[in-house]
């Protein structure tokens, strides 16, 4: 068992990386993540309008979103453990096939000749395995040196921003010009292409030989990917649970605000659908720049714990300003601080948690990290609506300030190691 600060040993790879080589596999991983995220954000330009066209109200849409969050909450750790035990190729292929099944159901629900409501309620079935980000993070972590890990994980934020911008614009354009079935069909074809690329070019395993031997003992039975005890046991390892709780607590207030963002943009900011899309594109552009370019450079100059403190401090400072904002211009001025804090928190905690476990468990650990957003998506509709109706938009700023101030006080009592020069 390795401690939080212990570097992970990397032995020779247990499978051939293939004709692409290590850099090629890394670039292909970034490309597959961008493809998956583009399709994901195309979904947001379909489902709300399809729900309305089928005669369902916002409450039904909220229940559908809660179901999505609950299934992703359960599927993240299981998919991560599947990636640890079966390899990156199998996990990526499974992810794209599950996404293909989802968009097939969504495209069928858009057809007037088919029972749209029943098909729409069937779309959450494959959602548990539609999580390519933990698999990509595991692949990048397996192929990166420990000192390069924060920067490598930060570049995935560049993929997130590109996918968010192009997915939102492409989905909206295709829906307006060709109908709602068109972006669903395009996403279906794109995910089938992703499945073929994954099965053809992603190596069977990116784990080191020693890690693979620990994952599957010689002559022993295959480990059960649904072993929840083995999954939760990771949280009890040294240095894991405190960082994981910090990740959950710090990101929860802003996550609640983002769950309520469609309502806030319509009722509080008075934005139409196109203006809300532009605002989300600006959010994606900021995340692309900060997480893809800024966080990596900062990680080479400062320690991870110092960056973690900076991210929490950013949430604390922005909280009161969120409580005082009165229009969309104020929110745009606050967004760089929010995006920096969110990106730094995600990258640093993912890196720290990955280093805290053995190389054989990186996928499972990153799958646990991926449950934070689905947890917010599961609790957010109920808790967010209650807070919004009772106290209005300022309550999200107050909650963000209070929770992150407590987290900052906890972090401030712990020593910050100096960043060592890597030569």
N, C-alpha and C positions, 0 to 999 in steps of 0.2 A: 504494500500500500504506500502511495506516495503522498507527501505533504503538499500544501498549497503552493509553496515556492520551489519545489523540487523539479528540476528539468526532467523531461521524459526521455528515456533512452530509445534510440531508434536503431533497430537492427536492419539487416537486408530484407527487402520486401519479399513476402511469401508468394507473390504472383508476379509475373512479368508485367511491367507497366505498359508495354506494347509499343507499337511503331510511333505513337505520338510523343513518347517520352514524358518525363515528369512535368516540364513546362507546358507541354501540349495538353496534358490531362488537366492541369490547373486552369488553363485558358478555356478549355471545353467546359469545365465545371462552372466558371463564371458565365459562359454563354448559355448554358442550360438553365441557370438560375434566372438570367434576364428573360429568357423565353417564357419560363413558367410564371414569373411575376407579371409580365406583359399580359398574358392570358388571364391572370387573376384579377387585374384591375379592369380588364374588359368586362368581367362578370358584373362589376358594380354599375356599369352602364346598361345592364339588361334587367337584373332581378327586381329592383324597385318598380320600374315601369311595367314589367311583366306582371308583377303582383297586383298592381292597380288595374291593368287591363283585364285580368281574370276576375275582377270583382272583389278582391280581398282588401281589407283595410290595413292600416299601419300596425295594428296590434298583431295581426297574423304575420306580417313581415318581421316584427320583433321576435315572435315565437320561433320563426324560421331561423333568424340570426342566432338566437340562443341555442337552438339545436346544432347549428354549425359550430358554435364555440364549444359546446359540451363534447361533441365528437372529436374535435381537434385537440381538446384538453386530454382526452384519453388516448388519442392516436399518436401524439407527439413522442412520448417516451417509448411506446411500443415500436414505432417506426425507427427510432434511434437505435433501439436494441436489435431490431431486425438488421439494420445496417452494420452494426458491430458483428453480428453472428453470420450473416449471409454475404456481406460485402457491399461495396458502393454500387457495383453494376446492378445487382438485384434490387437494391433499394431505389435507385434512380428510375429503373424500368417500372417498378411497382408504382412509384409516384406519378409518372406520366400516364400509365395505363388507368389509374384511378381518376386522374384529371380528365382523361378522354371519356371515361364513362360518365362523369359529371356533366361535361359539355354536351354529350350525346343526349342525356336526359333533358338538359336545358333547351337544346335546339328542338327536341320533340315537343316540349311544353309550349313552344312558341307557335306550333302548328294548330290552326283552328280545327283541323279534322281529328285531332287526338284529345284525350281528356287532360287538358292543361293543368288543372288544379292538382289532380292525382300525381302527375309527373313532376310538378313543382315540389310537392311534398316528398317525393322520392329522391330528389337531388341531393339531400344531405348524406345518403347512404355511403358514397365513396369518399366523403370529405375527410374521414379519419386518416387516410393515407395520402392526401393531397398536400404534403408538406415537404417540398424539396429543399427548403432552406436548412433544416438540421442535417440532412444528408450532405449537402454541399459544404456546410461548416465542418462536418466530420472529415470529408475528403481533403479540404484545405488544411485542417489541423494535422492530419496524418502526413501530408506532404510538405509541411512547413517546419522550419526550426523554431524552437520555443521563443527566441528573441524576435523572430519575424511574425509571430502569430497575431499580435494586435493589428499590425498594418495589413496583414493578409485578410483577416476577418473584416477589417474596415472597408476593404475594396468591395466586399459583398454589398455594402451600403450604396456603392456606385451603381451596382446592378439593380438595387431596389429603386433608386431614383429614376434610372432609365426606364425600368418596367412600369413604374407609376405614371411617368409622363406619357410614354408612348401608348400604354394600355388605356389610359383615360381618354386620350385624344382619338386613338384609333377606334375604340369601342363606341364613343359618342358619334364619330363621323359615320361609321358603318351603320349604326342604328338609325341615324337620321336619313341616310341616303338609300339604304337597301332593306331596312326593317330589322327587327330585333333578332330574327333568326340568323342573320348574316354574321355578326360577331361571335355568336355561339358556334356556328359552323367553322369559322376561321380558327377559333381557339381549339376546336376538336382536331382539325387537321394539324395544327401546330404541335399539339401534345402527342399525336401519333408520330410525328417526325422526331420529337424529343425522345420518345420511347425507343425508336430505331437507333438514334444516335447513341443513346445510353447503352443499349445492348451491344452495339457494335464497337464502340471506342472506349467506354469507361472500363478500366481494369476490374477483374473479378474482385480483387482485394487491394486496398491501399494501406493495410496494416503492416507493421514490421513483423518479421518471422516470430520473434518472441511474443509479441502481442497476440498473434494468431494462435500460437501454441497455448497461451493462457486461456484464450476464448474457447478453443475446442481441444481439450486434452486428447492425446493420441489414444485411440481405442475406446474413448469414452463416448457417451451419448451426446447428441446435439442439445445445446442449452435451449430451453423453452423461451421464445421471445415474449410470451405473455406472462412471464414470471414477475408479478408485481412486487414481490418481496425483494428480488434481486435489483429491481429498478429503484425502489425506495431506499434500499440499503446504501446506495451511493450518497444519498443526502446526509447520512450519518458519518461519512468519512471526514477526516480532519480538514478543516478549512472550507468545507462545502456549504453546510447549512447557513452560517452567518451571511456569506456572500449571496446565496440564493434568496434569503429573506430580504436583504437589502435591495436586490433587483426587483422583487415583487412589490415591496412597499413603496419604493421611489417611483416606479413607473405606473402604479395603480391610479393616482389622481389624474394624471394627464391622459391615461387610457380611458378613464370615465368620461373626460371631456370629449375625446375623439369619438367615442361611441355615440354621444349626444350631438356630435357636430352637424349632422344633417338637419336636426331640429333647430339648433342654435343658428345655423346659417340662414334658415328660412325665417325664423321668428325674431331673432335678436339682431342679426346683421342685415336682414331684408335682402338677401341675395336670391337671384333666380338660379336655375340649374346650370346654365353656362358659366355664370360668375363663380358659383361654388366649385365647378370643375377647374377654372383658372386658379382659384385659391389652392386647391389640392395639388395642381401642377407646380405651383410656386413652392409648396411644402416639399414635394418630391425633388425639385431642383436643389433646394437648400440641403436636403438630406444627402443627395448625391455628391454635392461639393464637400460638405463637412465630413461625412463619414468616409468618403472615398479619398479625399486629399488631405484634410486637416488632421484627423485623428491619428493617422499613421505617422505623420511627422511629430506630433506631440508625444506619441508613445516612445519615440526614440530619444526624447530629451527628458521625460519625466517618468517616474515609476507608475505602475498601474494603480496603486493605492492613492497616489496624489491625484491622478486623473479621476478616480472614483469620487474623491472628496470634491473636486472641481465640478463634477456633474451634479452632485447633490446640492452643492452651494448654488449652482445656476438655477435649479428648480426653486430653491428657497427665495432667491432674489426676484425671480419672475412671478412667483405666486401672488404677492400683493399687487403687482402691476396688472395681472389678469383680473383680479377682483375689481380694479378701478376702470378697466377698459369699457368704452361705450360704443365703439363702432369698429368696422372691419379694418380701418387704417391702423388703429391702436394694436389690433391683433397681428397685423403684418409687421409692425415694428417689434413686437415681442417674439415673433416666430423664430428669428435666428438664435436667440438665447434658449428657447425651448428645444429646437432641433439639436443644437450643440449638446445640451444636457442629456437628451434622449439618446443620441448617437454614442456619446462617450460612455454613458451608463451601460448600454447594450454591448458595445465592443469590449469594454474592460471586464465586465462581469463574465461574459462568455469566455474570454481568454483566461481569466483566473480560474473559473470552474473547470475548463478543459485541462489546464495544467495540474489541477488538484486530483485528478483521477488517472488511472493507468491508461496507456494507449489503447488497450482492448475495450475501454468503456467510453471513449470520447463521443461516439454516436448517441449512446443512451443519455449521457450527461447533457449534450446539446439538445436532445429531444425533450428533456426536462426543462431546459431553458426556453424552449419553444412553447411551453404550456402557459407562459406568463400572459401573452396576448389573448389566447383563447379563454383564460380565466377571466380576464377583464371583459371579453365579449360575452361570456356566460353570465357574469354578475352585473355587467354594465347596464343593460336595458332596464332592469328593475331598480337597481340602486341609483342609476343616473337620472331616471325619470322622477323618482321620489325626491332627490335633492333639487332638481331643476324646478319642479312644481312648487316646492316648499320655500326655496330661498333664491331662486333665479340663477343667472350665469355667474355672479360673483362668488357663489359658494365653491365653485371648482378652484378658484384661486386661493381661497382660504384653506381648503382641504389640502391643496398642494403645499402651501407654506407650512402648515402645522405638521404634516407627516414627514416632510423632508427635513424640517428643523430637528425633529427627534432623531432621524437617521443620522444627520450631520453631527449631533452631539455624541452619538455612539461612536461614529468614525473618528471624531476628534480625540477620543481617549486612547486610540490605538496609534502606535508609532508608525511613521511613514519612512520606509527604507529609501535610501538614495538610489537614483538611477545609475547603474554601472555602465561605464563606457564599453561598448562592444567593438573590439578591434580584430 
